[in-house]
Amino acid sequence: MDQLEEIKSKIDIVQFISEFLPLKKAGRNFKAICPFHNEKTPSFMVSPERQIWHCFGCNRGGDIFGFLMEMERMEFGEALRVLAKRAGVELQSYRPTQAETEKEKLYEINHLASEFFHYLLLNHKIGKRALDYILQRGISKESLEKFRIGYSPPMWDGLQKFLVGKKGYKAEELEKAGLIIASSRQQQTDSGRPLTVGRYYDRFRDRLMFSLFDHRGNTVGFAGRLLDPNAKEAKYVNTPETLVYHKSELLYPLQITKEEIKKENKAIVVEGELDAISSYQVGIRNVVAIKGSALTEAQSRLLKRFTENLVLSLDSDAAGDMAARRGIEIADNLGLNIKVVVLEKYKDPDEAAQKEPNYLKERIAQAENIYDFYINSAFKRFGGRTAEEKKKIGQELVPILAKIEDEIVKDVYTKKLADRLGVNEESIILQIEKIKNKTFLVAKPPEKTVFLSSRRDLLEEYYLALIFQTKEVRDLLEEEERSLFHSPVNLKLIEALADYLKQEKKFSSQFFFKTLPAELREAFDKLYLVDFDNKIEDKDWVKKEREKAKKQLLTIKIKEELQTISREMKEEKDEETLKRLSEKIKILTQRLREVESAEK
Ligand SMILES: [Zn+2]
C-alpha cells in the first residue's frame, strides 16, 4: 500500500517515539529503556536513518505502526487511522480487521450506555434519588458532568430497551460489552427472583454508574456502586474482562488527568473512583485511581509514560497489605520513585478531601519515602518493645530491605531499623544476608533472551554494521572482504548489494531496502541498530575497529579451515592426499601466525 509509505515518510520515528519515552542520542541512533520488558540498561534502539526501532532484549521491533500497536495495544487499523490523521494523509481504501470492528463496536455501545446512564441521573425522575444521594455525598454537578457519572435504573431490561429496542444493537453485542448477562447463568446467581425479560438481563441495576475510559478517552466499561450502604449485594459491580476492558490496565480517570500528571511530573495514586473525584474537586488534579490497593505492572508502565514520581495515597489500613506491597515492588523495579501518604485522621482520600482538603494537600506534600513508611507502619502495628514484637518487625522488614538495590539506600535504612529496634546493625545485616542466600538458591530466570547466534555470526554482524552505517559499502565488493563471511544471510545480503551497485552509483539504504527480499530485510535493518554511540563519527576509530573485527574474522576462518582439514586427515588413507593436506595445514598455520601477530 503506497499510503503506508506516505504516512511513514511524513512522521519522523524519533520524534514520534520520544512522545512516549525519553530517547537518548547514541551516535547515529537513539536508545531508551525498553517499554515492553523489564530492564535496567537500555537495549531499545531507534534508527532515524532506517526509521525503525528494535529491542535487543525482548526482540520486538518494527516501524511506527508496530510501535503504536504495541504501545497502545491497538489493532493495525486503529494505528493506521491515528497515524494517517497525524500525517494528514486521507486514507483511500481501508478495510478494518474483524477484531478492530469488534472493538469499535464495543466502544460505541459503551459510549451510548454511558450517555444513557448519565441522562437518567441528571435529567430523569427515575434518577432523582441517586442524584440527591451523590450531591449530598459532596460530588458537585460539575464533576458529574466532567466524569460522566450516571445511574442505572432498577430494571432488568432498562438498558436493553434503549440499546436493543431503540438503537438496534444485538443482545449478543451487549453481552460482549459486559452490559447484560445471559439468563441461563442467572439461575445460580440470582436469589430466586423470577425472570420475566427473556434471555438476558441487565448487569447494572439501581446503581450509581462510573464510566471507565482508557487513557485515549474510549469508553471501555463501568463501575456500578450501590446507593444503599446497607444492601446485601456487592457494593461494587464492574464490567467483566472484555475485548476492550482490562481491569489491570485501567487508571481512573487518566484520560482527564494525564496532562496534569505530566505537568506536575507526579501522580497521586488513590484506590477508588470517589477518592479520585473528590481529590480532583479540591484541586488535586494529577490524580488516578487504581481500583484496589495494588498497583499492577501494566498500570505502572502506563503511568511511567507520564511521570516517574508516584505518591500513593491508599486507604489507611492498606499498609500491611501484601498485595499493595507487591504492587509497590513492581513499580519500584520499573524505576518509579514512590512515596506514601499516611492519612491518620481520615479513612480515605475521599473523606479527607470532603472534610479537610488542606489537610489532604499537606499530607501529600509531606509524603514519606516508601521505606520510612514501611518502618513506621510496622512499628505502629507491632509495637516493638518486647523481643517477640521486635522479631515480628524484623520478619516483616528485613525481606524488604534485602530487596533494595541501591547499597547506600539499603545502608541508610538498615541503620534506621537497627536504631529503632535498639539492636546491633550487624544482626540486621546478617539477617539480610541469610535471606539473600536463600533467594540465590532459587535460580532466577535470565532477564534477557539469549542470542543463539555464534560468536562468528555476531562478529560478522558487527563488521557489516560498521560498513553500512558509515556507507563504505563499496568495500564489500572486494573478494578479500567477501571471503570473510560465512553466514548465508550475510552472504546473500552482500550479493544483493553487488547487484544493486551494478545499477546505482550512489548507495541509499532506503532504496536498497526496497530491493531486498523479505527474509533479508530484518537482518539488514538490524545492522543499523548496532550501537556504536558517537564513535561511529570518528573515522580513525572506525578504521581501527574494522581492522580489529577483520582480524578476528580471519582468525576464526583459518581456525575453522584447519579443523576441517585435520578431520579429513583422520579419515584419509591415501599417502599423496595426506601429504597435500599436511602441506595445506603448514600454510594455514603460517597464515594464522601472521594474522595474529599483525600490527594492532
Ligand atoms: Zn524490550
Residues whose N, C-alpha, C, O or C-beta is under 5 A from the ligand:
A	BS01	ZN	C34 F36 H37 C55 G57 C58
